[in-house]
């Protein structure tokens, strides 16, 4: 299962998210070659897979980073709330091309941060993704 693609397509399909961040400014990890021309922008990062929390399942943690121009965090905060609404508790049913589906559970948000590489302010929100372990 391509977790990053699933996350991006889910965020792309949320009008609340794309009202502030157009789909072309929602990026997978490593896809940002230079600071985008649009603020805010989103970077999706997916962690390594772990077996569990029950037999036949796999778990990953994904972190969604929201970047904006330095100043006020209020737009970042609003985007994070919309990301949480779009992803929290989402389940894809079996029979939709990916048997076993995905369950997405919100874990928490970061503090207010600065990114010296992009010269932005940023915060992130993290999710636990559970799905079928194809190697079980």
N, C-alpha and C positions, 0 to 999 in steps of 0.2 A: 504494500500500500504506500502510495506517495503522499505522506502526511502534509508536506509543504504545499503541494498542489491542492489538496483538499482544503487547507486553511485559506489559501489565496482565493479559491473559487467561492468559498463561503463568505469571506469578507467582500469580494467583488459583487456578490449577490445581495448585499445589505445596503439598501438605499440610505440608511442612516449613516453608515460608514462612508459611502462614496459621495455623500453630499459635502463632506469636508475633505476627503482624500480620494480623488479620482483613481480609477482602477490602475491606470498607467503609473501611479505613484505608490502602489502597494507592491513591494519587492520581496523576493525570497532572499535568504542569506547569500551574500557574495554577489548579488546582482547589481548593486549600486556601484557604478564605475566612477562617478563624480557626484558631487552634491547636486541633487535634483533642482530644477528651476521652480518647483512648486513646494510650498510649505502649507500645512504639515505633510510629511510623508511617513510611510510605514515600512518597517523591515521585519520579516518573519524569520525566526530562527527556531529550528527543530533540533532537540537534543537526541542523544543516543537511545536506542530501544532497550528496555529491560523486561524480562519475563515477569508476568504476574499482572494484577494482584491475585489472580486465581488461575488454575490450570487452563491452558488453551488461549490465554490472553497475553497481549503485549501492551506495555505502557511506555509512553514518551512524554517528556515535558517540552512544551513549546513556549517561547517567549516572543511577544509581539512588542516591538520597539516603536514608539511614536516620537518623531523629531519635529521641532519647529524652530523658527528664528528666535534668537535670544530675546528675552523680555518676560512676558506673562505666560504662565503654565495653563491658563484656563481653556484654551483650545485643545491642548494635549489632553487635559482631564476629560473634556467632552468626548473626544475621539476614543479614549480608553473606555469610557462608559458605553459607547456605542459598540465597540469591539466586544466587550463583555456580554452585552445583550445579544449580539450576533452569534457568538460562539458558545456561551455557557449552556450546558445541558443539551446541545444539539446532538441528535443521533441520526445516523443514516441507516435506514432499514436494510435488512438482508434482502437480496433479490434486486438491488439497484446497481449491480455490476461489481460490487465489492462485498461479498458475503461476510457477514459478521458485523458490519457497520462500524461506527465510531461513536464513542461517548466522550464528550468534551466537558471537563470540570474546571472551573476557575480556581486558581490556587492563591493568587495575591498580586499586589501591585508594588512597584518600586517607589522609592522616594524621588524627589526632584533631583535631576542630574544634569550635567553638562557633558557634551561629547566634543572633545578637543579635535578629533579627526574631521568631523563634519562641521565644526564650529556652530553647533546647535544646542538648544536645551532639549532634554529628552526625559521620558519616563517609560517604563515597560509594565506589561501585565502578563502573567504566566498562567498556563493551562496544562492540565494533565489530560492526555489523550489515551483512551483505551480502545483496543481493537483486537481482532483475531490474530493469534500467533500462528502464522502460516507454517512454521517449522516445528510446531508442538507435536 
